[in-house]
Amino acid sequence: MALVPLVAREQIDADDLPLIQAGEESFGKLLNTWLAIANSPGMFATYLPFVRAVTGPGELDPRVKELTAVYVSLLNHCRYTTSHRCYSALAKGVSEADLERLAAGDFASFSGREQLALRFTRALTVDHAVTGRDESVTGVDPELLAQVRDSFEPPELVEFVMSVGLWNALTRFHRVMDLDLDLGEPPTAVDAAV
């Protein structure tokens, strides 16, 4: 059962309604996360443009952005976010076989840059929170940071770290909210890894 009630369409705040309607047109349905956020009037009007800015086209290779977003959702054991991120990845050309390999932790067929991105994603998602400042000011292994700095340009790194941060926050939000799936189940092998 969801932590908060999903707001009925007629109860959506007037400031949020145009963006929620635009989102509904894009996805063909109202998403449960939007209806949960609608419990805080005005928040959605800030949330959706920010999410679009972080996930939309930019300097970072879209495939890297999609693979790492799915990986964050898997590392956080969030089925709802995994469903959404798989939906997005498949729509943007990532194959189901790639998603299955990602879920299995088999990164060998990914490019060297994709493998580095996945290592960095794991560090930002799993290791960062348990690494004290006395061990590492940044929370990330200095050797890994050096490799990332050498492989990605500054605009890419801003997008990358912001994207991983966004999906870490949203997977925690989605998981604790316990929202029902609204975009279908992730591919079977990916779902089994959640």
N, C-alpha and C positions, 0 to 999 in steps of 0.2 A: 504494500500500500504506500502510495506517494507520501512524502513527509508533509507536503502542503497541498491544498486542493488546487486543481487546475481551474483557472478562471474561465468562466463562460464568455463567449464572444460578446454578448451584450454588456458585460461588466468590464471590458477592456478599456483602459484609460484613453481618452480622446487623443492625447499626444502620441500614444503608442500605436493606436489603431492603423494609421496609414502604413507604417513600416511592417506591422504584422500582416496586413492584407497583401503588401508587396511580397513578403516572404512566402505567404500562402500561395500566391500566383506562381512563384518560382518553383516551389516544391510540390504543388498540387494538393497541399493539405496544411493544416495548422500543426505545428510540432509541439509536443508536450513540454519541452523545455521552455518554449515561448510562453505557454499558458501558465507555467510555474512562475516564470519571471514576472508575468503580469500582476502577480500579487503585490509588487512594489511599483506603483504607478510612476511612469516617467523613466524607469530604468531601461526598458526595452529600446527607447528612442536613442539611448547612448550605446547600449549593448550591440545591436545589430550592425551599425556602421563600423564600430571598432572591430568586430569579428570579420566583417567583409574586408576591412583594410589589412588585417593581419593575414587572412587566408587567401586573399585575391592575388592577382598578378603583381609581380614585383621583380626583384633582382634574383632571388633564389629560385633554382630549378624547381618547377612545380612538382616533379616526381619526388624530389628530396622532401619537399614540404608535405606531400601526401603520405609517403612511407613513414616519416617520423611522427606524423600525427596519429596514424594507426598504431604505431609502436607505443606512443605515450598511453593510448587508451588500453592497450594490452598490459603494459607495465602497471597500470593503475587498476586493473581487473574490472573495468567498467564496460558492461555489455552495451549500454545505451550509446555511449560515445563510440565504441567500436563499431556498432551498426552504422552510425552516421559517418564516421571517417572511412569505412569501407565503401559505403554508398558514394561518397565524394571521390575516393581514389579510383574506383571502377569507372566512374563517369569521366574521369580525367585521364584515362588510358593505362592505369596500373592494372596488370592482369590478376586474375584470381590466383593463378599459380604463384605470382610474386607475393601476394598476401598470405598464401599458405606457407611459403618459405619463411616469410617474416615471422609468422606466428610460431613456427617450429624453431626459430632461432638459427636457421640455415641461411646465412648471409653470403655464402661463397659466390653465388651467381650475380650478386649486386656489384656495381662498379666500386672501385676503391673509394671514391668520394662518397657514395651512398653508405658504404660500410663505416667510414669515418663519421658520417652524420648520425648513423644509428648508435655508434659507441658514445658520441657526444650526447645524444638524446638520453641514453641510459644514465649517463653521469648526471645530467641535469634533472632527471626524474627520480632516480633511486638513490644515488650516492650523495647528491648535494645536501639533502636534508639531514643526513647523519654524519656529515663531515664538519667538524668544529673549526672555528676560525684559527685556532692554534695549529691545526693540521694544514689548513689551506684557506687563505683569505677569500679566494674565489669559490671555494667548495669543489673545485675541479682539479684533477691532477695536472700539474704544470706541463708535463710532456704532451698530454692530450690537448691542452689549450694551445700549445705551440703548433701542433699538427693542424689543428682547426684554423688557427690564425694564418698559417701558410697556405691552406687550401681554399679558404673562402675570403672574399673581399668584405670590407667593413659593412656596406649596405646589406650584403647577404647575411652576415652574422647578426645584424640587428633584427632582420626578419626571422632568422632561424631561432634565436634565443627568445624573441617575443612569441613566436608560434609555439614553441615547446612550453613556454610559460603559460600561454593561453590554454593549451590543451591540458596541461596539468591542473590548472584551476577548474576548467570546465568538467574534466573527468571526476574531480572530487565533488563538484556541484551535482552533476548528473547521478553519480553513484549514491550519494547520501540522499538525494531526492527520491531514488528508487522509482524512476519513471518507466512506464511501459514502453516497449519498442513501438516506434511509429513509422520507421522507414524499412521495416523488415529485418529478418535475422541476418547476421553476418554470414559469410561463407562458412560451411560446416567446420572445416579445419581451424578456421580463425575463432569461431565461436567456442570450440572445445578448448582453446588456449586461454580464453578469458578467465 
